[in-house]
Structures are given as structure tokens and as C-alpha cells.
Amino acid sequence: MDGKALWSGRFAEGMDESTLWFTSSLDVDSALAFYDIMGSLAHARMLGACGIVPAEDARMMVDGLKGILALLEKEELEVDGDLEDIHTNIEVTLTRMIGPAGGRLHTGRSRNDQVATDFRMYLRDASLEAVAAVDSLIRGLIDVAREHRTTILPGFTHLQHAQPVTLAHHMLAHASRLQRDADRFMDAVARMDRCPLGAAALAGTTYPIDRMMTAAALGFAGPTENSIDTVSSRDNVAELAFCAAMTAVDLSSLCEELVLWSSQEFGFIEMDDRYTTGSSIMPQKKNPDIAELIRGRSGSVIGGLVSMLVMMKGLPLSYNRDLQEDKRPVMDALNTVTDAAGILAKVVATAAYRTDRMLEVTEEGFINATDLADHLVTKGVPFREAHGIVGEAVRHCIAAGKRLEELTLAEFNSFGGDGAVIGEEVYALLTVESCVARRDSYGGTSPASADTQIAAASERLEARDEAVARMMREIESCWQELVG
């Protein structure tokens, strides 16, 4: 049996080579070979158990598929470029191995539900790998936070000095974003935990198949509920494309800061030699190329989401060949995010954090001004009035070349015109250490608050790690049972 025989009944002439070249998806869907074999094993076992094919034919199909799996694992599976996809290659290879019994494998299924099943299994594994990579970065950020509970640096708004914060608080902000990214992947995996196999082309099948059996065998919670929706919808793919795009945006934001912080103008960090590159002509250079490349590659991940949404937006029910184009953008996006998060975890963990420089620059930009305004409020001054008084004080400092904490009490009390309300206690309040320590509201920047955040983040990370490990074990158990 060859590939042309699969479709020869309807057509008087064979496919033109240019048509084969244009419609082939082998360069992309070869990545689904393992999942296609597993889906076929589950289907073949079900066909035999339900008496849809003779038991001996079912046994031959299972044994033949196991043989193909062995070839794949040894990288000896021959893929025929004259066949349009990996699914046809595997079916044709099986039929060549076991004879006519191989032609029974496609009973009760269509290429439509077969491909949708294979891709869901691929995406499930790829998503869990992405979560594991993101979690490795979160773990690195938490470790930095734990080490730098009391390290102080400027907090920024509009890239201007705003208020002093701890490095722990800053890194935990990135960790919080990434926690949500990882959770989104987990939510998406849970939402697509339904098996398309058995939906057939669009209307189901007349054969007495057991969809519950194949769903369980492939590690799904159950079968999909509507056969038209099953073969025509790719919202689960688009959702993962969004998860990848949002993660890429958050990774890019972190990378932008690493690039800035490693510059001479900031000087907050020095990246490890192993994760930087040099210049072709300037021997002094140490470039943050990994961070820059991740920042740049975020564009292609965002493009993957756009490709998915545009591809889906005009499709009538049910299946259309446009859906063949769902794989490359999302595969690439997930691979990019997984690789980026994994190597960025190493960059963060190995960087040297220049705490002296971080503290030094807090003397610039009047980042304790809000604390002075808050202090006036405790003296009975309405906040909006206090805001104006401190603004006047800052303007005076700029003209006099002073910092707020260098003003005399007379100067402090000269602003606003309502008489003296500020005493010696103001000097202790205006130190950056005091500014940070006193912000102990829930989620604030104080070391005590950081301890609470670190504990909560670690607990959330550990719970998700356990969930990912459990799901991976369950999936592996399904594969072992199918092959066993």
C-alpha cells in the first residue's frame, strides 16, 4: 500500500507534485509522530475491545505500532516525503509491516479528529514543559529576593526615581507576574483536557466505538462533547498562544531591566561571563545579548497569537484546511518561551547584584518626598496641602543643591506658611531605610512584608511544581500502559 492508494478512488489522476509540495505539512507535523502512534495504539485497542475489528487484526495493529514506535525512538523511522503528513506516513508504514490489517486502523476515525487529538497531546506536554521552565525562573527570582531582603534601590515610575524599595520587593514583582503566567498555562491545559478522538470527520461515527476508553487511555478527563465543535475549533490552541505571548511580554520586561541595570549608567548588576558576549572590535565590551535576544524574540511569539486569531476569524463550521496552519506558530511560541525562561533563570541566578551602587543612587531624585508629605499628614495637614508644601521644598532643594534630609528645621517649616509643625524626628523618617521599613502594609516593600511574600510565593511555586510532576507521571503511566 502506498500513500496514493489512500485517496485513489475519487480521483482519476494523481496529485501534481506542486500540489503535494504546497499542501504538505511534514516539516511541521513530524513533531507529532510519537503522539500519533500513541493515539493510534489507543484507537486500535478500542477497536478490538469493542469488536469493531477482529481481535487478531487489532493485535497485529498494536504490535505493528509498537514496532514503529521502536523505530522512532531509535531515529530509524523512514519518512516518505511523497506523503503529505506524518499521520499518512505512519499508517502506510503500518500497512507495509502487517499487511491488510493495517488498513483497518482508520476505522471509526477521520484525519480531522486524529490530528486534533495528536496536537492536544503535544500541546499538553509542551505546556507543562513551559510551566517547568517558567517555574525555574520564578525560583531564581525568589532566591534573589531571599538574599536581598534589605537591599535598597530606587523604585521607578516613568523610569524616574519614585520611592525607595527593596531588591526583594522588585524581584518578587517579576515573580508575581510569572506566577500568573504559569497558572494561565495550567488553566489552559485543564480546559483542553478533553479527547477529540472519535468525533470523526464532523458528525461522529456509525461504529459502536468507546470514546471514554480512548480518552482514558490517552490521559484525558473525558471525550469532547460535540463532534462539530471538536474538529472545527482551535480556541485551545489560541489560548496557549496567548499564554505564550503574555509570558514573552513579561520575560521581555524583565530583560529590558537587566539590560538597563547592566549599563554603566545604572551599574546595578553585572552579568556572569558565561551568559554574556563580547564585541567583534571593542575588547572592553560585555554585552547582555541573552536578555536582548529574549526581548527581540518576544515579537515572534506575539506574532504567533496574531496568526492564530487571524487564521480562525473567518472559518465556517466545521473543518477547513486553514486549520493545518495552527501548529507552527504555537509550536514555535512555546519552544521560544520555554527556552527563554530556562536560560533567563541562569542569568538571574548568576548575576552579581551591586548593592552599594543601588543604595548610592537613592540619594538622587528626592525619593523620600512622599514620606515627608505623609509626615505632614500625621501633623494634621491635609494630604493635598502637604503635597504642595513638599513640592515647594523640593523646588527649593533643587535651587540650593541640597537633598531634603539636608534642610534645617527652619527651612522645613518655612514652606506652606502655617508655622512650625516639623521637629527633629523628621530626619530619622527621611532615611531610605526608614522609608522602606515603614511600608509594612500587606504587599508593601518592607523586609517584613517581603518575608510574607517570599513564603507565599514559595508555597504557590511548590504546589504548582507538584501538580506538574503529578500530571507528567500520569501521562507517562498512560504511555507505558498503551505500549505494555
C-alpha positions in Angstrom: 0.0 0.0 0.0 1.3 3.5 -0.8 0.0 6.9 0.1 -1.7 7.5 -3.3 -3.9 4.4 -2.7 -5.4 6.1 0.3 -7.2 8.6 -1.9 -7.2 7.0 -5.3 -10.9 6.0 -5.5 -12.2 9.5 -6.1 -9.5 10.9 -8.4 -8.7 9.8 -12.0 -5.3 11.4 -11.8 -2.7 11.6 -9.1 -1.7 14.7 -7.2 0.6 17.1 -9.0 4.0 17.5 -7.4 3.4 21.2 -6.8 0.1 20.4 -5.1 1.9 17.9 -2.8 4.6 20.4 -2.1 2.1 23.2 -1.3 -0.2 21.1 0.9 2.4 19.0 2.7 2.8 19.6 6.5 5.6 17.1 7.1 8.1 19.7 8.1 5.9 20.7 11.0 3.8 17.7 12.0 6.7 15.3 12.1 6.9 16.5 15.7 3.6 14.8 16.3 4.9 11.3 15.4 5.1 10.0 18.9 1.6 11.3 19.7 0.2 9.9 16.5 1.5 6.4 17.4 0.0 6.7 20.9 -3.3 7.8 19.6 -3.4 5.0 17.1 -2.5 2.5 19.8 -5.4 3.6 21.9 -7.7 3.6 18.9 -6.6 0.1 17.8 -7.0 -1.3 21.3 -10.5 0.2 21.4 -11.5 -1.2 18.0 -10.5 -4.7 19.2 -12.2 -4.4 22.6 -15.5 -3.2 21.0 -15.4 -6.0 18.4 -15.3 -3.5 15.5 -12.3 -5.2 14.0 -11.3 -8.9 14.5 -9.2 -9.4 17.6 -6.3 -10.8 15.6 -6.3 -7.7 13.4 -6.3 -5.5 16.5 -3.4 -7.4 18.0 -1.4 -7.1 14.7 -2.1 -3.3 14.6 -0.9 -2.9 18.2 2.2 -5.0 17.6 3.0 -3.1 14.4 2.5 0.3 16.0 4.9 -0.8 18.8 7.4 -1.7 16.2 7.0 1.8 14.6 7.5 3.4 18.0 10.7 1.4 18.4 11.9 2.7 15.1 11.0 6.3 16.1 12.9 6.0 19.4 16.0 4.7 17.6 15.6 7.5 15.0 15.2 4.9 12.3 11.7 5.6 11.1 11.8 6.4 7.4 9.5 9.3 6.5 8.4 9.4 2.8 8.4 13.0 1.6 5.9 12.0 -1.1 3.2 11.5 1.6 1.6 14.7 2.8 1.9 14.3 6.5 3.3 12.2 9.4 -0.1 10.6 10.0 -0.2 9.1 6.5 3.4 8.0 6.8 2.6 6.0 10.0 -0.5 4.4 8.5 1.3 3.5 5.3 4.3 2.1 7.3 2.0 0.0 9.4 0.2 -1.4 6.4 3.5 -2.3 4.8 4.6 -4.1 8.0 1.4 -6.1 8.8 -0.5 -6.2 5.6 -4.2 -5.6 5.0 -4.9 -5.4 8.8 -3.2 -2.1 8.8 -5.9 -0.7 6.5 -8.4 -1.3 9.4 -6.7 1.2 11.7 -8.6 4.2 10.3 -12.0 2.6 11.0 -14.2 4.9 13.1 -11.9 7.9 12.9 -11.0 10.7 10.5 -7.9 12.7 9.9 -9.7 15.6 11.5 -10.2 14.1 14.9 -6.9 12.2 14.7 -4.8 15.4 14.1 -6.8 17.3 16.8 -6.0 14.6 19.3 -2.3 14.4 18.4 -1.9 18.1 18.7 -3.7 18.3 22.1 -1.3 15.7 23.5 1.7 17.6 22.1 0.4 20.9 23.5 -0.3 19.3 26.9 3.4 18.2 27.2 4.8 21.4 25.7 2.7 23.5 28.1 3.9 21.5 31.1 7.5 22.0 29.9 6.9 25.7 29.6 5.5 25.8 33.1 8.5 24.0 34.4 10.8 26.5 32.7 8.9 29.5 34.0 8.9 28.0 37.5 12.7 27.6 37.3 12.9 31.4 36.7 10.5 32.1 39.5 12.6 30.0 41.8 15.7 32.1 40.9 13.8 35.3 41.5 12.7 34.1 44.9 16.2 33.1 45.8 17.5 36.6 44.9 14.7 38.1 47.0 15.5 35.9 49.9 19.2 37.1 49.7 18.3 40.8 49.3 15.5 41.4 51.8 17.2 44.6 53.0 19.0 45.7 49.8 17.6 49.1 48.8 17.3 50.7 45.4 15.2 53.3 43.7 11.7 52.2 42.7 10.7 53.8 39.4 7.6 55.2 37.7 8.0 56.6 34.2 11.7 55.5 34.6 12.1 58.3 37.1 13.1 57.8 40.8 9.8 57.4 42.7 10.2 55.8 46.1 12.8 53.5 47.7 12.1 49.8 47.6 14.0 46.6 48.3 15.5 44.5 45.7 13.5 41.6 47.2 10.3 43.5 46.5 11.3 44.4 43.0 12.2 40.8 42.1 9.1 39.5 43.7 7.1 41.8 41.4 8.5 39.9 38.4 7.9 36.6 40.2 4.2 37.6 40.7 3.8 38.2 37.0 5.4 35.0 36.1 3.3 33.1 38.7 0.2 34.2 36.9 1.8 33.2 33.5 2.4 29.7 34.8 -1.1 29.4 36.3 -2.6 30.5 33.0 -0.8 27.6 31.2 -2.1 25.2 33.9 -5.6 26.6 33.4 -5.4 26.2 29.7 -4.2 22.6 30.0 -7.2 21.9 32.3 -9.6 23.5 29.8 -8.4 21.4 26.9 -8.4 18.1 28.9 -10.9 16.5 26.6 -10.1 14.0 23.9 -11.2 14.7 20.3 -10.7 11.1 19.1 -13.9 9.5 17.9 -15.5 12.8 16.7 -14.5 11.5 13.2 -14.8 14.0 10.3 -17.5 16.2 11.9 -20.6 14.1 12.6 -19.4 11.2 14.8 -19.4 7.6 13.5 -21.8 4.8 13.0 -19.4 2.3 14.6 -20.0 1.4 18.2 -16.8 3.0 19.5 -16.0 3.6 23.1 -14.7 7.2 23.4 -14.4 7.0 27.1 -11.9 4.2 26.7 -9.7 6.0 24.3 -9.9 9.3 26.3 -8.8 7.5 29.5 -6.1 5.6 27.6 -4.6 8.9 26.4 -4.7 10.6 29.8 -7.7 12.9 29.2 -10.5 13.5 31.7 -13.1 12.5 29.0 -14.1 12.9 25.4 -15.1 16.2 23.8 -18.9 16.8 23.8 -19.8 18.0 20.3 -18.2 16.5 17.2 -18.6 19.6 15.0 -17.0 21.8 17.6 -14.3 19.2 18.1 -12.9 19.3 14.6 -13.6 23.0 13.9 -12.4 24.8 17.0 -8.9 25.8 17.9 -9.6 28.1 20.8 -7.5 25.9 23.0 -4.5 26.5 20.6 -5.2 30.2 20.5 -5.4 30.3 24.3 -2.0 28.7 24.6 -0.7 31.2 22.0 -1.9 34.0 24.3 -0.4 32.3 27.3 2.9 32.2 25.5 2.6 35.8 24.3 1.8 37.1 27.7 4.7 35.2 29.2 7.0 36.5 26.5 5.9 40.1 27.3 6.7 39.6 30.9 10.1 38.0 30.1 10.8 40.9 27.8 10.0 43.4 30.6 12.5 41.7 32.9 15.1 41.6 30.2 14.7 45.3 29.5 15.5 46.0 33.1 18.5 43.6 33.1 19.8 45.4 30.0 19.4 48.8 31.7 20.7 47.7 35.0 23.9 46.2 33.5 24.7 49.5 31.7 27.4 51.9 33.2 24.7 54.5 33.7 22.8 52.2 36.1 25.5 49.8 37.2 23.1 47.8 39.4 24.2 44.3 38.2 27.0 42.6 36.4 26.0 39.5 34.4 28.1 36.4 34.7 30.7 35.9 31.9 29.0 32.7 30.9 25.8 34.5 29.9 27.2 37.5 28.1 29.1 38.0 24.8 31.9 40.3 23.6 32.3 42.7 20.7 33.9 41.9 17.4 36.1 45.1 17.6 35.7 46.6 21.1 37.6 44.5 23.6 36.1 46.2 26.6 32.5 45.3 25.9 30.4 42.8 27.8 27.1 42.6 26.1 23.8 41.4 27.7 22.9 39.5 24.5 20.7 36.8 26.1 18.4 39.4 27.6 18.3 41.4 24.3 17.6 38.2 22.2 14.7 37.3 24.5 13.4 40.8 24.3 13.6 40.6 20.5 12.1 37.1 20.2 9.0 38.2 22.1 7.9 39.7 18.8 7.6 36.3 17.1 5.7 34.9 20.0 3.2 37.7 19.8 3.1 37.2 16.1 2.1 33.5 16.7 -1.0 34.7 18.6 -1.9 37.1 15.8 -1.5 34.4 13.2 -3.8 32.1 15.2 -6.6 34.7 15.7 -6.5 35.8 12.0 -6.5 32.3 10.8 -9.6 31.4 12.9 -11.6 34.5 12.5 -13.4 33.7 9.2 -13.9 30.0 9.3 -17.4 28.5 8.9 -18.2 25.2 10.7 -16.8 22.7 10.6 -13.3 21.6 9.5 -11.4 23.7 7.0 -7.8 23.1 5.7 -6.8 26.5 7.1 -6.6 24.7 10.5 -3.5 22.9 9.3 -1.8 26.3 9.9 -2.4 26.1 13.7 0.7 24.2 14.5 3.9 26.1 13.5 3.1 29.4 15.3 2.1 27.8 18.6 4.9 25.2 18.5 7.5 27.9 17.8 6.0 30.2 20.5 6.0 27.5 23.2 9.5 26.5 22.3 10.7 30.1 22.4 9.1 30.8 25.8 10.4 27.6 27.3 14.0 28.2 26.1 13.9 31.8 27.1 12.6 31.2 30.6 15.1 28.4 31.1 18.2 30.4 30.2 17.0 33.6 31.9 16.7 31.6 35.1 20.5 31.1 34.9 21.1 34.7 34.1 19.2 35.9 37.2 20.8 33.3 39.4 24.4 34.0 38.5 24.3 37.8 38.2 26.2 39.9 40.7 23.9 42.5 42.3 25.8 45.7 43.2 24.0 46.7 46.4 26.4 49.6 47.1 25.6 51.2 43.8 21.8 50.6 44.3 21.9 52.4 47.6 24.1 55.2 46.4 21.7 56.3 43.7 18.8 56.6 46.2 20.4 59.9 47.2 19.2 61.3 43.8 15.7 62.2 42.8 14.1 63.1 46.2 12.7 59.6 46.6 11.8 60.3 50.2 9.5 63.2 49.3 6.3 61.1 49.8 7.4 60.3 53.3 7.8 63.9 54.1 4.3 64.5 52.9 2.9 61.6 54.9 4.7 63.0 58.0 2.9 66.3 57.5 -0.4 64.5 57.3 0.3 63.0 60.7 0.7 66.6 61.9 -2.8 67.4 60.8 -2.0 68.8 57.4 -4.4 67.6 54.6 -2.6 65.5 52.1 -3.2 67.7 49.1 -1.8 70.7 51.0 1.1 68.5 52.3 1.8 67.5 48.6 2.1 71.2 47.7 4.3 72.0 50.6 6.7 69.2 49.8 6.7 70.2 46.1 7.8 73.7 47.2 10.5 72.1 49.4 11.8 70.1 46.5 11.9 73.1 44.3 14.0 74.9 47.0 16.4 72.0 47.3 17.0 71.9 43.5 17.8 75.6 43.6 20.1 75.2 46.7 21.7 72.0 45.6 20.5 70.1 48.7 18.7 66.9 49.5 15.5 67.0 51.6 17.3 65.4 54.6 19.9 68.2 54.4 17.4 71.0 55.1 17.4 72.7 58.5 14.3 72.6 60.7 13.8 76.3 59.9 13.9 75.6 56.2 11.4 72.7 56.6 9.0 74.9 58.5 9.3 77.8 56.1 7.2 76.2 53.4 3.5 76.5 53.5 3.3 79.5 55.8 1.4 77.9 58.7 4.1 77.8 61.3 6.4 75.1 62.6 5.0 71.6 62.7 8.1 69.6 61.9 10.6 68.6 64.6 13.8 66.6 64.8 12.0 63.3 64.3 11.8 64.2 60.6 15.5 63.3 60.0 15.0 59.7 61.1 11.9 59.4 59.0 13.6 60.6 55.8 16.4 57.9 55.7 15.7 55.4 52.9 16.0 52.6 55.4 13.1 54.2 57.4 11.1 54.8 54.2 11.3 51.2 53.3 10.8 49.6 56.8 7.7 51.7 57.5 6.0 50.4 54.3 4.8 47.3 56.0 1.3 47.2 54.6 0.3 43.9 53.1 2.2 43.6 49.8 4.4 46.5 50.7 8.2 46.8 50.3 9.4 46.4 53.9 11.6 43.4 54.7 8.9 42.0 56.9 6.4 42.2 54.0 9.0 40.6 51.7 9.2 37.7 54.1 5.5 37.1 53.8 5.6 37.4 50.0 8.5 35.0 49.8 6.7 32.4 51.9 3.5 32.7 49.9 5.4 32.7 46.5 7.4 29.6 47.6 4.2 27.8 48.7 2.5 28.6 45.4 5.5 27.5 43.4 5.8 24.2 45.3 2.2 23.4 44.8 2.4 24.0 41.1 5.6 22.0 40.8 3.9 19.1 42.5 0.9 19.4 40.1 3.1 19.4 37.0 5.1 16.4 38.3 1.9 14.5 39.0 0.5 15.2 35.6 3.7 14.2 33.9 3.7 10.9 35.9 0.1 10.2 34.9 0.8 10.8 31.3 3.9 8.6 31.4 1.8 5.9 33.0 -0.7 6.1 30.2 2.1 5.6 27.6 3.5 2.7 29.5 0.1 1.0 29.7 -0.5 1.6 26.0 2.8 0.1 25.0 2.8 -2.6 27.7 
